[in-house]
Amino acid sequence: KFPEAVRAFTEAVREEPGNLWFEWSKSLENPNEFVLVEAFTDEGAEPHVKSDHFAAGLESMRPHLATTPKIISRKIDGEGWDEMGELKID
């Protein structure tokens, strides 16, 4: 249910010019828990939260939420993922 409810929102966000990534993961321990990892350029963050599809996306999630979502918001350098040095595959 939840993945379908956020599909249009996810697709719209991924098309935003300032979006670097927008990825959902499902918890291995709790099948009703999803984690969203998203990143935007400095210029892309504000237009993202002010977009019509952001507002619509929040409303599409609301009926599926048992509690207020938790968030960690940090500004980091870079525009992509780094390789994990502890698990290098050649």
C-alpha positions, 0 to 999 in steps of 0.5 A: 500500500505505502509504496503505491501511495508515494509512487507519483510523489517519488517520481516527481521528486526524482525529476526535480532539477536539484534532486541528487537522490531519493531512495526508499528502503523497507526495514528488515525488522518491521515490514511497516517501517520505511526509510527515505534517504534523499539529497538535494543541491543547495539550490534545490532544497527550498523549491522541493519543499515549496512544490505542489507535489511535495504538499500532495506527497505529504497528504498521500502519506498521511493515511498510512502513518501511525506516528509523526515521521522522524527526520535527520537533516544535515548539510554535507559536502559532495554530490554522490556516494563514496565507496565504503573503504572497509568493504572494498570490492576489486 
